[in-house]
Amino acid sequence: MGPVREGRDMRSLRGIATLFRDATAVVAFVAIWQLVTVLLAVPVFLLPQPVVIAQAFATNLDAIGLALAQTTAEAAVGFVGGNVLGLVLAFVFVRSSLISRAGLPLAIGLRSVPLIALTPLLTILFGFGVLTIVVMAVLISFFPALVAGMTGLRAPGADALALMRVLDAPERVVYRRLRIPAALPYLFAAFKISAPASVLAAMVAEWTAANSGLGYLIIDAGARYRFPLMWAAIVAATAVAVVAFAAAAAAERRTIHWPVETA
Amino acid sequence: MTLEVHDHEFVALVGPSGCGKSTLLRLVADLDTATTGAIVVGGRSPVDARHERLCGVVFQDPVLLPWLDVLANVRLPMEVAGGGAAAPADPMALIELVGLGRFAHARTWQLSGGMRQRAAIARALVLRPQILLLDEPFGALDEITRQRMNLELLRIWSERRTAALMVTHSIGEAVFLADRVLVMSPQPGRIVAEEAVPLPRPRAIETFASADFLECVSRVTRRLLGAVEGTPA
């Protein structure tokens, strides 16, 4: 196990180096922002100083925290729901070409409708509030899962399937031992897309279908000319999206320990 | 055409590309279905033989699953067969036999092409098949690795003593390994010649230099050239 351990240590060392580099970039960016806004006396409604945004963040910690928790929870539920739905559909579509031929155009059609255009309709269907927001996050998560699931489950080549046939493996075993592991890299690619996207979708829904959450907070603060608070909420929303992506990427690194051929 | 492989016998099929030698192997393994004719594997139809897992197959591509280590790949047939496997071989002993003892827990994608094919051979043997079907197993390997793998294959086969049917387009390889070499012709694919290989066993690297070996190679070569006569190369 010697070489493997060493490899892991090296990787964590490199991870720390990367983190340091990224942190330096962010600090430099904020410093330049601060400098420019002060030197050019940029009005607060155009672009507040980072220091002012930080103050707004501190004074409104409770409001932002509450909104953040709500949006995160809605996005998370939608993410899970959308992926479950997408993966179940992927299984069904891969197993039955008839259902797939009928269902796939429908799924693509649904996905092609601009989500913002869908919000008023969803509000009528699911009411003003949490359910509509979750449904939005479901809709945005389900399509990547469906496409990645179908591609991944179909990824094993003719030789691998022939091997399973020689072994007289029942369909269930072919899925468990071959198709599902082969699909995992594709699924994680989908998760990395839909995890931050579900946060975005929840916030878009909150613009019109809620009176709470980060999306609502941004719109509301803007309408009340509380620009530093609006920016603080934007920073918080960005942070949630970044963390969502990073969590998906970390889960991927932990799970996919083999090189993935991109043939 | 008629072809018979006896217990403990090593038969090689040579022929030009497209003569159907791989198809023949796939028919035996029940990966394809014949429209006419009869195939009997261990006294059973290919379908029944597959259900009883009487064939071990090695493809040109080793098709190891990259998310499993070498041992887990070799154990895969046992996992798939579950309780249905009658007395499987000891997978660790097989890994030792194919010379991968130190690599049982290695990642398959870190192995060389020859080592991957060794793992594939171990996997094909783990359910103690009656016949080992080899479809150009070393076709993707370089010449030197290929020679070494042929020697290894003979050693493994003589330890296990299953019947073996191997498809190759290397005449030297066929003669070196087999008890009998069958020559196939293209369009229509049929067996046009059969050459017994009277070389004594165990065969070793010296066999390649023996007069009998060279004589046998030239006989098979003549048969093969006769078979493809009249078809454009």
Interface residues (C-beta under 8 A of the other chain):
Chain A: G157 D159 A160 A162 L163 M164 R165 V166 L167 D168 A169 V173 R177 L178 P181 L184 H257 W258 P259
Chain B: R26 A29 D30 L31 R50 H51 R53 C55 G56 V57 F59 D61 V63 L65 P66 W67 L76 P77 E79 V80 A81 R107 W109
